């Protein structure tokens, strides 16, 4: 393992427990022909395990010093860049790509949002995130955790929490619990909506989450309100958190269809 101090500016909390590291890698099930993308390899605790089992490991690391050190690891190609700048669509040239990472808490939501819609041919992703974020991603309609992130990730993937991780296995120790999350992409025929349109509807609705659906539609899409409600079979008195991901997908299609 590489020895380096954590940088607070990069949100670094390094996993120290090898048993947890093995559980994460085992969940990914890397094979000798697999290509693996590791987000934020850090000191290489997952990387060393991956390199023994995968065909190729590509590590994206923002910390220049760590990138330099990681590049010496056998079986790893380390790239010094901010993972938020990844062009996920370019990774579709690697069908069956597996994605892994202990994601910095401060970028996890944005990164997963971009990944879900941008990369359509990956096999699965196994990532560690803040426990609260994992609860939001996997929440169902009606719960207090349910929101835009839930709908977006569930519109592109099937997410599930594999196990929780306590703060004590990190250095420095974070102030929150973590969860390891698996995301598997939905079949292509389930993506019948335009992602840009869905994003607009979801964000608008949850910026007005205490208002009724009919009122929100009247404010933002009055010309399409009646036909959208009728075609989607939605109650105008419902509030955004009561609608399923499928409801939002259908609504986005009705609102933006020609």
DAMOQUI-V426936 format. One record per helix or strand. SS is the DSSP state (A for helix, B for strand). FROM is the first residue (numbers start at 0). TO is the last residue. If there is no record, write none. Layout:
ss=SS from=FROM to=TO
ss=SS from=FROM to=TO
This chain:
ss=A from=7 to=9
ss=B from=13 to=14
ss=A from=17 to=27
ss=B from=34 to=38
ss=A from=44 to=52
ss=B from=55 to=60
ss=A from=63 to=69
ss=B from=75 to=79
ss=A from=82 to=84
ss=A from=87 to=92
ss=B from=97 to=101
ss=A from=107 to=117
ss=B from=123 to=129
ss=A from=130 to=137
ss=A from=147 to=155
ss=B from=156 to=164
ss=A from=166 to=168
ss=B from=169 to=170
ss=B from=177 to=184
ss=A from=187 to=189
ss=A from=194 to=205
ss=B from=211 to=211
ss=A from=212 to=231
ss=B from=238 to=238
ss=A from=239 to=241
ss=A from=244 to=255
